[in-house]
């Protein structure tokens, strides 16, 4: 059976373009999902002038399943993140690190056998296809609301599937951040406001940095233990940090931060930026500071993140827009201007 998709794509000079895609229904281990909510992410902003479908984090209901799918049934509420399909055979797949992309290859080519992230080529505002292994059932099961899982009151679940939740939780899980440690978070945006919550809920001391004092009260409400404004500051008078997550949309001036890093500490530059990473070498060498690249969470981390968020009531702060061309344009403009508080979610009619 042929399925028709309404999609919103980037374009070279026409802004957001509404289009239609058709493909055969799911076979094998594929799952067809009817989208109810889709996130707006800074990654979409990077590709607003490319001829590819925007949107790569969403939630919806299972509409059809392939003949090799047993873990999902029609009507299940599921979500997905950046990776939709992988080969399952290469070393990275077998090691469970398949969600780490060769990030700047065009069309986001994943793993060694070059399976394309079909969120960029076939995903849409109406439906998406994904392989069974890259879907996650919401902790509330098949229901759209749950007293156990307030995040399942859609659309608040969506920002967890990409940069907001999964990326920062990947740092916590994979690089062994401990409750006894001091962790800095630079920037209070889509990633930063969730990083603060995750770290605070696990018991770490969360030190937040933002350009001005305008977000101080909000940072403290989210769980920060300390707050520092950075504009015009050349140094900080504070206890040193074990870890530093940089979640801003642009790379910072590194010098003030290097002076407050402990020996053998780690910096995680989570900013998606096509410029070079330029950083003073001597503080890195003398203190043995690590610079750790990381991006999308592996599937096992993604599922643990959802469970942790459900049990600890980690909820994104969101703004909603209609899942229409004008809604996409409005949301992306707000994101581009730095006015989004803090994650944009497109809602289907």
Helices and strands as residue ranges (DSSP letters): E 2-9, E 17-24, E 30-40, H 42-46, E 58-65, E 77-80, H 91-95, E 109-110, E 115-116, E 127-131, G 132-134, E 135-137, G 150-152, G 158-161, I 163-167, H 168-174, E 182-186, H 192-202, E 205-210, G 213-215, H 216-222, E 226-229, E 241-246, H 255-258, E 261-269, H 281-287, E 290-291, H 299-312, E 318-322, H 325-336, E 343-347
